[in-house]
């Protein structure tokens, strides 16, 4: 008859269970930005990371390692199971936020075997330092998922524009050389000439910063991005722009 101690899981298995339980806390950590804005039923950090991972999964770009993008998305906010979601409104210095999250990641990964410990910590560090094309792309996914969620909350609450500051906060991600957004009016969008997944992300961020305007906008408008994508924004169904209908600033010609 086997001894009772032999039936007990080893220390490694116990640590793995502790790790999984800690990570499971992310299901119960709300995204602080939505809490501060009194959003009903705010998403959890786990919700946010899951959709980011799915966005990475459906990425098609030969210049990016899709598998690494998915891994980065799943790890980038993992420390928040210990430190919580620290939002800009908390007024905690960036250096202090990084220190807390770094300490949390070290504590968390200590529960894993050495190879996994190294892998997860290096993924988190890669995202924090933005040291790869994949990390920079996943940072864009982070912004894109946020504005998509803001859009959904506005629709659910029938309150267009209530979360505009979340849209506006993505301006730095798009870049200082971007032209200003058109008025808050989007019902139909035609996407033309997008050469890569990263361009699509920049484009989505620009477009998703726009929300429905309270009065009709009948005149088509162009929003041309520096990556070479052109968007036709109009009240009716999306319509393909012709070179003659674009302004001289539009590119490329088609």
Rosetta blueprint (number, residue, H / E / L):
1 X L
2 X L
3 X L
4 X H
5 X H
6 X H
7 X H
8 X L
9 X L
10 X L
11 X H
12 X H
13 X H
14 X H
15 X H
16 X H
17 X H
18 X H
19 X H
20 X H
21 X H
22 X H
23 X H
24 X H
25 X H
26 X H
27 X H
28 X H
29 X L
30 X E
31 X L
32 X H
33 X H
34 X H
35 X H
36 X H
37 X L
38 X L
39 X L
40 X L
41 X L
42 X L
43 X L
44 X E
45 X H
46 X H
47 X H
48 X H
49 X H
50 X H
51 X H
52 X H
53 X H
54 X H
55 X H
56 X H
57 X H
58 X L
59 X L
60 X L
61 X L
62 X L
63 X L
64 X L
65 X L
66 X H
67 X H
68 X H
69 X H
70 X H
71 X H
72 X H
73 X H
74 X H
75 X H
76 X L
77 X L
78 X L
79 X L
80 X H
81 X H
82 X H
83 X H
84 X L
85 X L
86 X L
87 X L
88 X H
89 X H
90 X H
91 X L
92 X L
93 X L
94 X H
95 X H
96 X H
97 X H
98 X H
99 X H
100 X H
101 X H
102 X H
103 X H
104 X H
105 X H
106 X H
107 X H
108 X H
109 X H
110 X L
111 X L
112 X L
113 X L
114 X H
115 X H
116 X H
117 X H
118 X H
119 X H
120 X H
121 X H
122 X H
123 X H
124 X H
125 X H
126 X H
127 X H
128 X H
129 X H
130 X L
131 X L
132 X L
133 X H
134 X H
135 X H
136 X H
137 X H
138 X H
139 X H
140 X H
141 X H
142 X H
143 X H
144 X H
145 X H
146 X H
147 X H
148 X H
149 X H
150 X H
151 X H
152 X H
153 X H
154 X H
155 X H
156 X H
157 X L
158 X L
159 X L
160 X L
161 X L
162 X L
163 X L
164 X H
165 X H
166 X H
167 X H
168 X H
169 X L
170 X L
171 X H
172 X H
173 X H
174 X H
175 X L
176 X L
177 X L
178 X L
179 X L
180 X L
181 X L
182 X L
183 X L
184 X L
185 X L
186 X L
187 X L
188 X E
189 X E
190 X E
191 X E
192 X E
193 X L
194 X L
195 X L
196 X L
197 X H
198 X H
199 X H
200 X H
201 X H
202 X H
203 X H
204 X H
205 X H
206 X H
207 X H
208 X H
209 X L
210 X L
211 X L
212 X L
213 X L
214 X L
215 X L
216 X L
217 X L
218 X L
219 X L
220 X L
221 X E
222 X E
223 X E
224 X E
225 X L
226 X L
227 X L
228 X L
229 X L
230 X E
231 X E
232 X E
233 X E
234 X E
235 X L
236 X L
237 X L
238 X L
239 X L
240 X L
241 X L
242 X L
243 X L
244 X L
245 X L
246 X L
247 X L
248 X L
249 X L
250 X L
251 X L
252 X L
253 X L
254 X L
